[in-house]
Amino acid sequence: MSFWERNTLIIGLGSFIGGVFYFSIVIWQSLAAGSLVTPSFWVWLGYIVLQLCVSIFGMWFGAKRELKDEFMAMPGGEDERDRLVRMKAEGMQGHVMSGLIFVAMATWFWHANTAILFHSLVAALILSELARAGWQMFSYNRAY
Amino acid sequence: MAKRPPITNRVKELREAKDQMSQSALAKEIGVTRQTVIAIEQGKYSPSLESAFRIARVFGVGLEDVFGWDGH
């Protein structure tokens, strides 16, 4: 597994853990309250911090193990294949994110509820990041 | 499963014929990672024209001695 492939996996894992944390709290609080809870700054911050901590620690640990000289010699630390795969994955992320944001905004016309809108946008961020990581991992292992 | 590109190559064969040159050494010569050399040898990735020329130059052969077209 290459340096960037491993980093992608770690960032995807960070998004997954952060997402599970955020939505498990939202669902748990909503079930207790009997209705969808309003967004909490601290839960949202917890999601961001958790995602960043997993990603930064994982990348730092991976970078310590990797032969850094190989990557330092290349522009941006990537070679042509890394760049191509990343661009494809970022394209996929853009499509998924715009689609989900469109759905979140369209939902407003049926339920003009800021809590639904906020949670939907968080879901769009998490799912698009997972789509990016998944497509990047898939692209590293497919023939093209 | 994605269809493999119709480009064949003799990179592994030429690398081994060149004093058992390692994948890392070839990667360093052409400016890519070892994983990319592995992907090229396995036919999973078709290198850019620039890298293809660099590979041919490392082995001291022409481009068509390294790469071939297996399609119609």
Backbone of each chain as ProteinMPNN parsed JSONL, in Angstrom:
{"seq_chain_A": "MSFWERNTLIIGLGSFIGGVFYFSIVIWQSLAAGSLVTPSFWVWLGYIVLQLCVSIFGMWFGAKRELKDEFMAMPGGEDERDRLVRMKAEGMQGHVMSGLIFVAMATWFWHANTAILFHSLVAALILSELARAGWQMFSYNRAY", "coords_chain_A": {"N_chain_A": [[0.847, -1.187, 0.0], [0.614, 2.169, -0.937], [2.036, 5.354, 0.164], [0.166, 7.515, -0.124], [-2.138, 6.09, -0.548], [-2.482, 4.81, 1.87], [-2.779, 7.061, 3.49], [-5.198, 8.056, 2.507], [-6.925, 6.05, 3.307], [-6.753, 6.36, 6.076], [-7.748, 8.979, 6.451], [-10.323, 8.605, 5.511], [-11.185, 6.796, 7.419], [-11.106, 8.462, 9.647], [-13.174, 10.248, 8.98], [-15.302, 8.473, 9.006], [-15.355, 7.578, 11.702], [-15.735, 10.042, 13.014], [-18.208, 10.74, 11.89], [-19.867, 8.651, 12.789], [-19.74, 9.155, 15.52], [-20.946, 11.748, 15.643], [-23.585, 11.353, 14.537], [-24.542, 9.273, 16.119], [-24.827, 10.496, 18.595], [-26.66, 12.53, 17.948], [-28.878, 10.974, 17.144], [-29.358, 9.486, 19.477], [-29.923, 11.562, 21.358], [-32.137, 12.653, 20.105], [-33.976, 10.568, 20.159], [-34.355, 10.409, 22.909], [-35.472, 12.905, 23.402], [-37.706, 12.849, 21.844], [-38.068, 14.153, 19.49], [-36.42, 15.617, 16.6], [-33.261, 16.82, 17.51], [-31.966, 20.163, 18.041], [-29.104, 21.57, 16.369], [-25.979, 21.12, 18.027], [-23.326, 23.033, 19.161], [-21.133, 21.949, 20.504], [-21.237, 19.2, 20.013], [-20.906, 19.205, 17.281], [-18.36, 20.392, 17.162], [-16.963, 18.391, 18.476], [-17.14, 16.329, 16.603], [-15.592, 17.435, 14.503], [-13.076, 17.735, 15.785], [-12.512, 15.085, 16.5], [-12.389, 13.847, 13.976], [-10.222, 15.261, 12.851], [-8.178, 14.614, 14.674], [-7.889, 11.797, 14.403], [-7.158, 11.677, 11.696], [-4.827, 13.328, 11.558], [-3.087, 12.122, 13.442], [-2.901, 9.547, 12.35], [-1.776, 10.079, 9.801], [0.622, 11.251, 10.547], [1.841, 9.14, 11.891], [1.995, 7.315, 9.786], [3.691, 8.721, 8.043], [6.04, 8.707, 9.451], [6.865, 6.106, 9.209], [7.2, 5.762, 6.515], [9.262, 5.766, 3.518], [10.471, 8.701, 3.157], [12.064, 10.207, 1.419], [11.61, 9.384, -1.172], [9.185, 10.52, -1.839], [9.547, 13.204, -1.316], [11.065, 14.109, -3.381], [9.353, 14.563, -5.427], [7.05, 16.754, -7.171], [4.81, 18.304, -5.019], [4.791, 16.018, -3.583], [3.643, 13.864, -4.804], [3.304, 11.36, -7.367], [2.695, 10.903, -10.941], [0.606, 9.03, -11.11], [-0.544, 9.042, -8.54], [-1.512, 11.652, -8.575], [-3.381, 11.596, -10.671], [-5.239, 9.715, -9.716], [-6.058, 11.012, -7.372], [-7.281, 13.313, -8.443], [-9.426, 12.191, -9.842], [-10.848, 11.131, -7.705], [-11.451, 13.432, -6.249], [-13.128, 14.658, -8.037], [-15.287, 12.894, -7.957], [-16.03, 13.298, -5.283], [-16.915, 15.943, -5.406], [-19.203, 15.672, -7.043], [-20.831, 13.998, -5.449], [-21.092, 15.553, -3.13], [-22.339, 17.922, -4.094], [-24.737, 16.854, -5.038], [-25.904, 15.848, -2.667], [-26.121, 18.191, -1.156], [-27.901, 19.57, -2.721], [-30.158, 17.931, -2.387], [-30.528, 18.29, 0.366], [-31.19, 21.001, 0.431], [-33.494, 20.979, -1.121], [-35.157, 19.567, 0.54], [-35.844, 21.435, 2.374], [-38.05, 22.775, 1.35], [-40.134, 21.1, 1.875], [-39.92, 20.526, 4.574], [-39.396, 23.059, 6.485], [-37.075, 23.308, 8.342], [-34.508, 24.148, 10.41], [-32.828, 22.464, 11.843], [-32.965, 19.989, 10.533], [-31.857, 20.787, 8.114], [-29.249, 21.549, 8.908], [-28.189, 19.119, 10.01], [-28.364, 17.568, 7.731], [-26.528, 18.802, 6.071], [-24.17, 18.278, 7.448], [-24.169, 15.521, 7.154], [-23.875, 15.425, 4.384], [-21.275, 16.403, 4.099], [-19.793, 14.396, 5.431], [-20.494, 12.022, 4.021], [-19.675, 12.673, 1.425], [-16.955, 12.892, 1.779], [-16.366, 10.291, 2.522], [-17.066, 9.048, 0.15], [-15.135, 10.094, -1.535], [-12.769, 9.032, -0.39], [-13.32, 6.299, -0.671], [-13.57, 6.015, -3.469], [-11.04, 6.769, -4.235], [-9.462, 4.759, -3.082], [-10.482, 2.593, -4.497], [-9.772, 3.337, -7.099], [-7.004, 3.205, -6.973], [-6.614, 0.537, -7.121], [-7.68, -0.433, -9.442], [-7.674, -1.198, -12.96], [-6.642, 1.061, -15.424]], "CA_chain_A": [[0.0, 0.0, 0.0], [1.468, 3.353, -1.047], [1.892, 6.388, 1.192], [-1.092, 8.248, -0.298], [-3.233, 5.127, -0.408], [-2.66, 4.629, 3.314], [-3.325, 8.316, 4.018], [-6.607, 8.104, 2.117], [-7.63, 5.114, 4.186], [-6.79, 6.954, 7.422], [-8.667, 10.124, 6.43], [-11.654, 8.005, 5.4], [-11.494, 6.231, 8.737], [-11.389, 9.626, 10.504], [-14.519, 10.729, 8.63], [-16.268, 7.464, 9.44], [-15.447, 7.618, 13.171], [-16.361, 11.327, 13.348], [-19.612, 10.666, 11.485], [-20.569, 7.743, 13.717], [-19.832, 9.903, 16.782], [-21.923, 12.839, 15.51], [-24.961, 10.907, 14.345], [-25.012, 8.456, 17.245], [-25.277, 11.439, 19.633], [-27.889, 13.186, 17.464], [-29.976, 9.994, 17.184], [-29.603, 9.171, 20.892], [-30.593, 12.716, 21.98], [-33.452, 12.834, 19.473], [-34.87, 9.522, 20.698], [-34.661, 10.776, 24.298], [-36.33, 14.099, 23.396], [-38.934, 12.555, 21.098], [-38.06, 14.885, 18.215], [-35.048, 15.89, 16.137], [-32.645, 17.869, 18.339], [-31.327, 21.272, 17.327], [-27.654, 21.353, 16.324], [-25.198, 21.525, 19.19], [-21.977, 23.465, 18.785], [-20.128, 21.06, 21.11], [-21.256, 17.908, 19.289], [-20.315, 19.504, 15.976], [-16.932, 20.577, 17.4], [-16.438, 17.061, 18.8], [-16.996, 15.616, 15.321], [-14.445, 18.024, 13.791], [-11.844, 17.419, 16.523], [-12.29, 13.642, 16.384], [-11.943, 13.57, 12.601], [-8.88, 15.816, 12.673], [-7.21, 13.868, 15.494], [-7.644, 10.49, 13.765], [-6.454, 11.91, 10.427], [-3.476, 13.87, 11.772], [-2.274, 11.109, 14.107], [-2.667, 8.463, 11.385], [-0.852, 10.534, 8.758], [1.931, 11.449, 11.192], [2.382, 7.806, 12.151], [2.331, 6.745, 8.478], [4.836, 9.454, 7.487], [7.241, 8.294, 10.185], [7.274, 4.775, 8.737], [7.403, 5.737, 5.061], [10.514, 6.285, 2.963], [10.026, 10.038, 2.764], [12.89, 10.763, 0.344], [10.998, 9.023, -2.45], [8.081, 11.439, -2.108], [10.012, 14.583, -1.223], [11.675, 14.479, -4.658], [8.319, 14.803, -6.438], [6.267, 17.965, -6.934], [3.621, 18.051, -4.201], [4.913, 14.725, -2.909], [2.854, 12.843, -5.509], [3.729, 11.106, -8.741], [1.598, 11.113, -11.905], [-0.519, 8.142, -10.817], [-1.186, 9.591, -7.339], [-2.223, 12.874, -8.96], [-4.538, 11.206, -11.487], [-6.206, 9.05, -8.83], [-6.622, 12.037, -6.472], [-8.178, 14.181, -9.209], [-10.66, 11.436, -10.104], [-11.583, 11.001, -6.44], [-11.98, 14.749, -5.899], [-14.273, 14.85, -8.929], [-16.371, 12.097, -7.377], [-16.443, 13.98, -4.054], [-17.676, 17.123, -5.814], [-20.521, 15.228, -7.524], [-21.615, 13.487, -4.318], [-21.411, 16.663, -2.225], [-23.335, 18.82, -4.697], [-26.01, 16.127, -5.078], [-26.467, 15.777, -1.318], [-26.499, 19.552, -0.744], [-29.12, 19.853, -3.471], [-31.249, 17.197, -1.711], [-30.747, 18.957, 1.662], [-31.886, 22.267, 0.175], [-34.832, 20.661, -1.613], [-35.94, 19.114, 1.698], [-36.313, 22.651, 3.049], [-39.368, 23.168, 0.828], [-41.138, 20.216, 2.505], [-39.785, 20.715, 6.028], [-38.561, 24.252, 6.716], [-36.547, 23.049, 9.681], [-33.058, 24.399, 10.369], [-32.126, 21.291, 12.402], [-32.85, 19.007, 9.43], [-30.923, 21.343, 7.142], [-27.893, 21.487, 9.462], [-27.741, 17.722, 10.087], [-28.215, 17.083, 6.35], [-25.267, 19.33, 5.54], [-23.093, 17.495, 8.083], [-24.199, 14.209, 6.482], [-23.312, 15.624, 3.038], [-19.817, 16.509, 4.255], [-19.227, 13.092, 5.808], [-20.683, 11.046, 2.944], [-18.841, 13.023, 0.263], [-15.572, 12.556, 2.144], [-16.268, 8.823, 2.439], [-17.104, 8.709, -1.284], [-13.81, 10.431, -2.073], [-11.801, 8.044, 0.092], [-13.661, 5.005, -1.27], [-13.254, 6.033, -4.904], [-9.581, 6.84, -4.35], [-8.956, 3.412, -2.793], [-10.883, 1.752, -5.625], [-8.979, 3.727, -8.276], [-5.632, 2.723, -6.816], [-6.55, -0.908, -7.341], [-8.316, -0.84, -10.694], [-6.844, -0.996, -14.154], [-7.093, 2.091, -16.347]], "C_chain_A": [[0.892, 1.25, 0.0], [1.157, 4.355, 0.064], [0.53, 7.086, 1.097], [-2.302, 7.339, -0.161], [-3.55, 4.933, 1.084], [-3.262, 5.888, 3.945], [-4.806, 8.45, 3.715], [-7.436, 7.228, 3.037], [-7.798, 5.717, 5.589], [-7.784, 8.121, 7.477], [-10.115, 9.634, 6.323], [-12.108, 7.427, 6.732], [-11.845, 7.341, 9.726], [-12.784, 10.161, 10.249], [-15.581, 9.763, 9.143], [-16.465, 7.521, 10.964], [-16.127, 8.914, 13.625], [-17.851, 11.31, 13.04], [-20.436, 9.79, 12.416], [-20.77, 8.449, 15.061], [-20.963, 10.935, 16.7], [-23.354, 12.296, 15.451], [-25.452, 9.98, 15.451], [-25.495, 9.369, 18.378], [-26.589, 12.108, 19.22], [-29.076, 12.228, 17.571], [-30.353, 9.682, 18.633], [-30.361, 10.317, 21.576], [-31.997, 12.919, 21.405], [-34.451, 11.798, 19.989], [-35.282, 9.869, 22.128], [-35.643, 11.947, 24.355], [-37.662, 13.854, 22.68], [-39.06, 13.356, 19.813], [-36.606, 15.197, 17.848], [-34.448, 17.059, 16.928], [-32.03, 18.966, 17.474], [-29.814, 21.043, 17.349], [-26.941, 21.889, 17.562], [-23.786, 21.87, 18.733], [-20.933, 22.462, 19.283], [-20.084, 19.695, 20.429], [-20.589, 18.093, 17.928], [-18.795, 19.658, 16.108], [-16.257, 19.229, 17.703], [-16.194, 16.238, 17.55], [-15.755, 16.114, 14.57], [-13.125, 17.602, 14.458], [-11.496, 15.94, 16.379], [-11.753, 13.287, 14.996], [-10.514, 14.054, 12.382], [-7.831, 15.008, 13.441], [-6.869, 12.518, 14.853], [-6.797, 10.686, 12.508], [-5.012, 12.347, 10.668], [-2.574, 12.819, 12.425], [-1.913, 9.987, 13.125], [-1.657, 8.855, 10.328], [0.549, 10.732, 9.326], [2.614, 10.099, 11.418], [2.826, 7.153, 10.843], [3.577, 7.39, 7.894], [6.135, 9.06, 8.183], [7.797, 6.979, 9.648], [7.713, 4.788, 7.281], [8.8, 6.219, 4.673], [10.213, 7.653, 2.373], [10.801, 10.6, 1.573], [12.251, 10.54, -1.025], [9.931, 10.052, -2.841], [8.528, 12.893, -2.118], [10.573, 15.057, -2.564], [10.632, 14.855, -5.708], [7.518, 16.064, -6.13], [4.995, 17.639, -6.145], [3.666, 16.722, -3.485], [4.107, 13.623, -3.58], [3.494, 12.575, -6.866], [2.501, 11.194, -9.649], [0.373, 10.246, -11.608], [-1.286, 8.629, -9.581], [-2.063, 10.788, -7.706], [-3.492, 12.541, -9.737], [-5.639, 10.605, -10.61], [-6.866, 10.081, -7.91], [-7.613, 12.922, -7.218], [-9.493, 13.486, -9.524], [-11.516, 11.379, -8.846], [-12.184, 12.336, -6.016], [-13.178, 15.106, -6.782], [-15.497, 14.125, -8.396], [-16.919, 12.783, -6.121], [-17.314, 15.199, -4.389], [-19.077, 16.748, -6.266], [-21.405, 14.807, -6.355], [-22.036, 14.65, -3.412], [-22.483, 17.578, -2.823], [-24.695, 18.15, -4.758], [-26.688, 16.122, -3.717], [-26.889, 17.161, -0.811], [-27.792, 19.964, -1.464], [-30.326, 19.185, -2.795], [-31.578, 17.881, -0.374], [-31.533, 20.252, 1.473], [-33.317, 22.023, -0.298], [-35.746, 20.237, -0.458], [-36.54, 20.316, 2.449], [-37.732, 23.028, 2.616], [-40.49, 22.281, 1.366], [-41.141, 20.372, 4.021], [-38.849, 21.891, 6.263], [-38.031, 24.216, 8.153], [-35.022, 23.199, 9.631], [-32.256, 23.22, 10.899], [-31.92, 20.238, 11.313], [-31.801, 19.49, 8.426], [-29.477, 21.201, 7.639], [-27.375, 20.042, 9.475], [-27.525, 17.139, 8.679], [-26.897, 17.56, 5.754], [-24.065, 18.601, 6.154], [-23.014, 16.12, 7.409], [-23.584, 14.31, 5.088], [-21.787, 15.692, 3.093], [-19.19, 15.14, 4.502], [-19.321, 12.105, 4.638], [-19.823, 11.377, 1.719], [-17.375, 12.709, 0.542], [-15.362, 11.039, 2.068], [-16.263, 8.365, 0.978], [-15.743, 8.977, -1.92], [-12.781, 9.361, -1.686], [-12.045, 6.68, -0.576], [-13.273, 4.941, -2.733], [-11.748, 6.065, -5.134], [-8.969, 5.457, -4.109], [-9.258, 2.47, -3.965], [-10.006, 2.042, -6.845], [-7.532, 3.259, -8.18], [-5.51, 1.246, -7.197], [-7.238, -1.373, -8.614], [-7.357, -0.597, -11.847], [-7.435, 0.118, -14.99], [-5.903, 2.673, -17.101]], "O_chain_A": [[1.801, 1.378, 0.82], [0.173, 4.229, 0.793], [-0.172, 7.234, 2.097], [-3.365, 7.77, 0.288], [-4.71, 4.898, 1.496], [-4.131, 5.807, 4.812], [-5.582, 8.9, 4.559], [-8.513, 7.619, 3.487], [-8.857, 5.594, 6.203], [-8.562, 8.24, 8.423], [-11.015, 10.178, 6.963], [-13.27, 7.557, 7.118], [-12.758, 7.195, 10.539], [-13.505, 10.494, 11.19], [-16.623, 10.178, 9.65], [-17.596, 7.513, 11.452], [-16.986, 8.895, 14.507], [-18.661, 11.802, 13.825], [-21.557, 10.139, 12.786], [-21.838, 8.353, 15.665], [-21.828, 10.99, 17.574], [-24.222, 12.721, 16.214], [-26.656, 9.906, 15.7], [-26.473, 9.044, 19.051], [-27.51, 12.239, 20.025], [-30.15, 12.614, 18.032], [-31.535, 9.624, 18.971], [-31.331, 10.073, 22.294], [-32.923, 13.304, 22.119], [-35.619, 12.108, 20.224], [-36.429, 9.647, 22.515], [-36.522, 11.997, 25.215], [-38.63, 14.582, 22.899], [-40.069, 13.245, 19.117], [-35.695, 15.061, 18.664], [-35.036, 18.137, 17.009], [-31.63, 18.732, 16.334], [-29.303, 20.388, 18.257], [-27.26, 22.964, 18.07], [-23.14, 21.104, 18.017], [-19.969, 22.16, 18.579], [-19.014, 19.104, 20.286], [-19.81, 17.249, 17.483], [-18.035, 19.136, 15.292], [-15.142, 18.96, 17.254], [-15.186, 15.541, 17.435], [-14.967, 15.316, 14.063], [-12.186, 17.172, 13.787], [-10.338, 15.583, 16.164], [-10.792, 12.53, 14.861], [-9.694, 13.346, 11.798], [-6.74, 14.747, 12.934], [-5.699, 12.143, 14.771], [-5.835, 9.952, 12.28], [-4.085, 11.809, 10.063], [-1.429, 12.643, 12.011], [-0.769, 9.536, 13.077], [-0.776, 8.066, 9.986], [1.542, 10.42, 8.669], [3.809, 9.943, 11.167], [3.882, 6.523, 10.779], [4.424, 6.706, 7.318], [7.204, 9.08, 7.573], [9.007, 6.755, 9.627], [8.497, 3.94, 6.853], [9.435, 6.979, 5.405], [9.757, 7.762, 1.235], [10.255, 11.386, 0.799], [12.336, 11.387, -1.915], [9.791, 10.407, -4.011], [7.963, 13.718, -2.837], [10.565, 16.252, -2.858], [10.974, 15.401, -6.758], [7.326, 16.409, -4.964], [4.2, 16.795, -6.56], [2.691, 16.33, -2.843], [3.906, 12.56, -2.993], [4.144, 13.447, -7.441], [1.405, 11.517, -9.192], [-0.761, 10.671, -11.827], [-2.517, 8.633, -9.568], [-3.189, 10.927, -7.228], [-4.548, 13.126, -9.497], [-6.814, 10.944, -10.747], [-8.076, 10.039, -7.689], [-8.673, 13.249, -6.684], [-10.554, 14.109, -9.48], [-12.734, 11.552, -8.896], [-13.294, 12.379, -5.487], [-14.117, 15.766, -6.338], [-16.602, 14.668, -8.385], [-18.132, 12.839, -5.921], [-18.323, 15.45, -3.73], [-20.042, 17.428, -5.915], [-22.569, 15.198, -6.269], [-23.187, 14.725, -2.982], [-23.427, 17.963, -2.133], [-25.713, 18.81, -4.551], [-27.891, 16.359, -3.612], [-27.898, 17.288, -0.117], [-28.657, 20.62, -0.884], [-31.383, 19.8, -2.65], [-32.747, 18.035, -0.02], [-32.431, 20.562, 2.256], [-34.236, 22.756, 0.067], [-36.947, 20.508, -0.47], [-37.598, 20.215, 3.07], [-38.518, 23.538, 3.416], [-41.66, 22.661, 1.321], [-42.188, 20.355, 4.668], [-37.63, 21.724, 6.241], [-38.463, 24.964, 9.03], [-34.338, 22.474, 8.908], [-31.128, 22.992, 10.46], [-30.836, 19.668, 11.186], [-30.972, 18.714, 7.95], [-28.593, 20.788, 6.888], [-26.267, 19.77, 9.013], [-26.626, 16.326, 8.465], [-26.23, 16.824, 5.027], [-23.073, 18.34, 5.474], [-21.924, 15.62, 7.13], [-22.864, 13.411, 4.653], [-21.096, 15.119, 2.251], [-18.197, 14.771, 3.876], [-18.343, 11.435, 4.306], [-19.305, 10.478, 1.056], [-16.639, 12.307, -0.36], [-14.321, 10.567, 1.612], [-15.556, 7.426, 0.611], [-15.261, 8.193, -2.737], [-12.033, 8.858, -2.525], [-11.106, 6.001, -0.99], [-12.716, 3.944, -3.193], [-11.239, 5.477, -6.088], [-8.071, 5.034, -4.837], [-8.419, 1.665, -4.37], [-9.557, 1.126, -7.533], [-6.908, 2.95, -9.196], [-4.429, 0.773, -7.551], [-7.367, -2.575, -8.846], [-6.363, 0.117, -11.716], [-8.64, 0.113, -15.242], [-6.075, 3.563, -17.934]]}, "seq_chain_B": "MAKRPPITNRVKELREAKDQMSQSALAKEIGVTRQTVIAIEQGKYSPSLESAFRIARVFGVGLEDVFGWDGH", "coords_chain_B": {"N_chain_B": [[-15.594, -5.21, -12.626], [-12.963, -3.356, -13.918], [-12.057, -2.945, -17.356], [-8.93, -3.921, -18.635], [-6.369, -1.707, -19.892], [-5.499, -1.649, -23.417], [-2.739, -1.757, -23.642], [0.368, -3.204, -23.716], [3.34, -4.205, -21.936], [6.938, -4.556, -21.531], [8.297, -4.095, -19.25], [9.001, -5.353, -16.799], [10.446, -7.568, -17.7], [12.591, -6.317, -19.077], [13.701, -4.887, -17.002], [14.611, -6.885, -15.271], [16.449, -8.018, -16.939], [18.349, -6.093, -16.952], [20.667, -6.316, -15.105], [19.158, -7.321, -12.923], [17.707, -5.103, -12.002], [16.236, -3.154, -9.448], [12.773, -2.497, -8.518], [12.492, -0.18, -7.089], [14.797, 1.239, -7.805], [14.345, 1.684, -10.521], [12.025, 3.196, -10.314], [13.023, 5.496, -9.092], [14.687, 6.433, -11.092], [12.878, 7.191, -13.082], [11.2, 8.92, -11.816], [8.871, 8.283, -10.33], [6.757, 6.55, -7.92], [7.546, 3.426, -6.234], [5.276, 1.866, -6.103], [3.884, 2.699, -8.319], [5.483, 1.771, -10.394], [5.112, -0.961, -9.96], [2.378, -1.124, -10.543], [2.442, -0.452, -13.264], [3.936, -2.588, -14.322], [2.179, -4.662, -13.793], [0.214, -4.093, -15.555], [-1.816, -2.465, -14.748], [-1.756, 0.207, -14.848], [-1.298, 2.726, -17.225], [1.499, 4.441, -18.153], [2.322, 7.997, -18.375], [3.169, 9.726, -21.424], [5.611, 10.974, -21.155], [6.791, 9.597, -18.984], [6.895, 7.087, -20.145], [8.769, 7.461, -22.183], [10.955, 8.013, -20.559], [11.302, 5.555, -19.274], [11.977, 3.923, -21.452], [14.386, 5.1, -22.146], [15.962, 4.549, -19.906], [16.384, 1.832, -20.225], [17.681, 1.875, -22.587], [16.49, 1.474, -25.075], [14.06, 1.586, -27.784], [10.808, 3.202, -27.743], [8.76, 1.493, -28.65], [9.878, -0.929, -28.186], [9.481, -1.367, -25.612], [6.79, -0.836, -25.006], [3.627, -2.011, -26.197], [0.782, -2.397, -28.423], [-2.209, -3.907, -27.85], [-4.724, -3.92, -28.757], [-7.577, -3.405, -31.032]], "CA_chain_B": [[-14.138, -5.141, -12.813], [-12.63, -2.504, -15.064], [-11.32, -3.586, -18.445], [-7.544, -3.464, -18.662], [-6.032, -0.964, -21.116], [-4.894, -2.55, -24.413], [-1.303, -1.475, -23.779], [1.208, -4.218, -23.06], [4.699, -3.708, -21.739], [7.988, -5.52, -21.175], [9.093, -3.403, -18.228], [9.56, -6.314, -15.84], [11.442, -8.371, -18.415], [13.765, -5.469, -19.34], [14.298, -4.534, -15.701], [15.346, -8.06, -14.781], [17.601, -8.219, -17.839], [19.339, -5.033, -16.662], [21.319, -6.676, -13.818], [18.15, -7.468, -11.863], [17.423, -3.753, -11.473], [15.077, -3.209, -8.534], [11.64, -1.613, -8.845], [12.777, 1.121, -6.453], [15.81, 1.936, -8.612], [13.67, 2.145, -11.744], [11.103, 4.269, -9.901], [13.827, 6.694, -8.85], [15.186, 6.901, -12.395], [11.829, 7.824, -13.913], [10.496, 9.936, -11.024], [7.571, 7.851, -9.802], [6.922, 5.704, -6.74], [7.692, 1.987, -6.502], [3.927, 1.326, -6.322], [3.492, 2.995, -9.705], [6.221, 0.805, -11.234], [4.411, -2.245, -9.784], [1.11, -1.02, -11.292], [2.781, -0.482, -14.701], [4.333, -3.97, -14.656], [0.996, -5.522, -13.727], [-0.744, -3.655, -16.58], [-2.927, -1.761, -14.111], [-1.633, 1.637, -15.092], [-0.541, 3.118, -18.416], [2.215, 5.67, -17.784], [2.247, 9.147, -19.285], [4.133, 9.634, -22.526], [6.909, 11.391, -20.616], [7.351, 8.472, -18.211], [7.164, 5.991, -21.08], [10.061, 7.782, -22.799], [11.993, 7.877, -19.523], [11.517, 4.11, -19.082], [12.709, 3.434, -22.634], [15.768, 5.616, -22.08], [16.674, 3.813, -18.842], [16.789, 0.533, -20.765], [18.449, 2.107, -23.813], [15.763, 0.902, -26.218], [13.012, 2.451, -28.318], [9.52, 3.145, -27.039], [7.994, 0.315, -29.067], [10.512, -2.145, -27.649], [8.984, -1.504, -24.235], [5.314, -0.837, -24.995], [2.949, -2.515, -27.392], [-0.668, -2.181, -28.48], [-2.839, -5.221, -27.941], [-6.139, -3.725, -29.122], [-7.902, -3.434, -32.459]], "C_chain_B": [[-13.812, -4.34, -14.065], [-11.803, -3.272, -16.091], [-9.89, -3.036, -18.471], [-7.257, -2.702, -19.951], [-5.312, -1.891, -22.097], [-3.409, -2.303, -24.637], [-0.515, -2.537, -23.017], [2.585, -3.612, -22.831], [5.647, -4.823, -21.312], [8.878, -4.943, -20.078], [9.756, -4.393, -17.279], [10.698, -7.121, -16.466], [12.731, -7.566, -18.639], [14.473, -5.095, -18.035], [15.142, -5.689, -15.165], [16.58, -8.345, -15.647], [18.701, -7.201, -17.574], [19.905, -5.269, -15.254], [20.334, -6.751, -12.66], [17.856, -6.116, -11.182], [16.169, -3.811, -10.595], [13.978, -2.249, -8.998], [11.887, -0.224, -8.274], [13.763, 1.931, -7.288], [15.181, 2.477, -9.887], [12.741, 3.317, -11.428], [11.857, 5.577, -9.714], [14.321, 7.296, -10.163], [14.125, 7.663, -13.185], [10.962, 8.816, -13.137], [9.086, 9.572, -10.621], [7.829, 6.988, -8.561], [7.059, 4.234, -7.156], [6.325, 1.363, -6.791], [3.454, 1.569, -7.751], [4.213, 2.063, -10.674], [5.525, -0.564, -11.156], [3.121, -2.237, -10.618], [1.358, -1.075, -12.798], [3.097, -1.921, -15.108], [3.129, -4.917, -14.668], [-0.057, -5.154, -14.778], [-1.937, -2.936, -15.997], [-2.893, -0.265, -14.394], [-0.794, 1.881, -16.346], [0.163, 4.43, -18.111], [2.006, 6.788, -18.798], [3.314, 8.967, -20.365], [5.533, 9.983, -22.032], [7.571, 10.233, -19.843], [7.701, 7.298, -19.117], [8.519, 6.211, -21.766], [11.206, 7.613, -21.798], [12.333, 6.394, -19.306], [12.358, 3.549, -20.236], [14.176, 3.87, -22.588], [16.598, 4.897, -21.025], [17.201, 2.491, -19.397], [17.582, 0.668, -22.078], [17.804, 1.488, -25.039], [14.717, 1.91, -26.701], [11.702, 2.242, -27.564], [8.74, 1.875, -27.374], [8.653, -1.003, -28.677], [10.023, -2.401, -26.215], [7.461, -1.671, -24.231], [4.741, -1.331, -26.306], [1.455, -2.248, -27.292], [-1.346, -3.494, -28.762], [-4.304, -5.122, -28.366], [-6.367, -3.796, -30.614], [-7.843, -2.021, -33.049]], "O_chain_B": [[-14.331, -4.623, -15.145], [-10.976, -4.118, -15.753], [-9.678, -1.83, -18.344], [-7.834, -3.013, -20.994], [-4.602, -2.807, -21.682], [-2.881, -2.608, -25.707], [-0.716, -2.735, -21.819], [2.947, -2.619, -23.462], [5.235, -5.869, -20.811], [10.063, -5.265, -19.991], [10.947, -4.276, -16.99], [11.75, -7.329, -15.862], [13.829, -8.075, -18.417], [15.699, -5.001, -17.988], [16.249, -5.486, -14.667], [17.601, -8.838, -15.167], [19.857, -7.425, -17.933], [19.639, -4.496, -14.333], [20.631, -6.303, -11.553], [17.771, -6.021, -9.958], [15.173, -4.438, -10.956], [14.226, -1.319, -9.765], [11.538, 0.783, -8.89], [13.603, 3.139, -7.465], [15.459, 3.608, -10.286], [12.677, 4.296, -12.172], [11.387, 6.637, -10.126], [14.365, 8.516, -10.322], [14.424, 8.645, -13.865], [10.097, 9.474, -13.714], [8.204, 10.428, -10.572], [8.978, 6.73, -8.202], [6.729, 3.858, -8.281], [6.213, 0.452, -7.612], [2.722, 0.761, -8.323], [3.629, 1.616, -11.661], [5.37, -1.242, -12.172], [2.809, -3.209, -11.306], [0.573, -1.677, -13.531], [2.589, -2.413, -16.115], [3.076, -5.857, -15.462], [-1.091, -5.813, -14.885], [-2.965, -2.802, -16.66], [-3.885, 0.437, -14.2], [0.286, 1.311, -16.502], [-0.497, 5.433, -17.838], [1.571, 6.555, -19.926], [4.234, 8.16, -20.227], [6.517, 9.365, -22.438], [8.752, 9.94, -20.03], [8.686, 6.597, -18.883], [9.311, 5.281, -21.914], [12.284, 7.132, -22.146], [13.501, 6.03, -19.172], [13.316, 2.806, -20.023], [15.078, 3.112, -22.942], [17.79, 4.661, -21.218], [18.318, 2.077, -19.086], [18.09, -0.322, -22.605], [18.5, 1.027, -25.943], [14.523, 2.959, -26.087], [11.517, 1.255, -26.853], [8.136, 1.258, -26.497], [8.054, -2.069, -28.821], [10.143, -3.507, -25.689], [6.92, -2.536, -23.541], [5.297, -1.097, -27.379], [0.934, -1.918, -26.226], [-1.095, -4.127, -29.788], [-5.035, -6.113, -28.34], [-5.482, -4.189, -31.374], [-8.086, -1.839, -34.242]]}, "name": "protein", "num_of_chains": 2, "seq": "MSFWERNTLIIGLGSFIGGVFYFSIVIWQSLAAGSLVTPSFWVWLGYIVLQLCVSIFGMWFGAKRELKDEFMAMPGGEDERDRLVRMKAEGMQGHVMSGLIFVAMATWFWHANTAILFHSLVAALILSELARAGWQMFSYNRAYMAKRPPITNRVKELREAKDQMSQSALAKEIGVTRQTVIAIEQGKYSPSLESAFRIARVFGVGLEDVFGWDGH"}
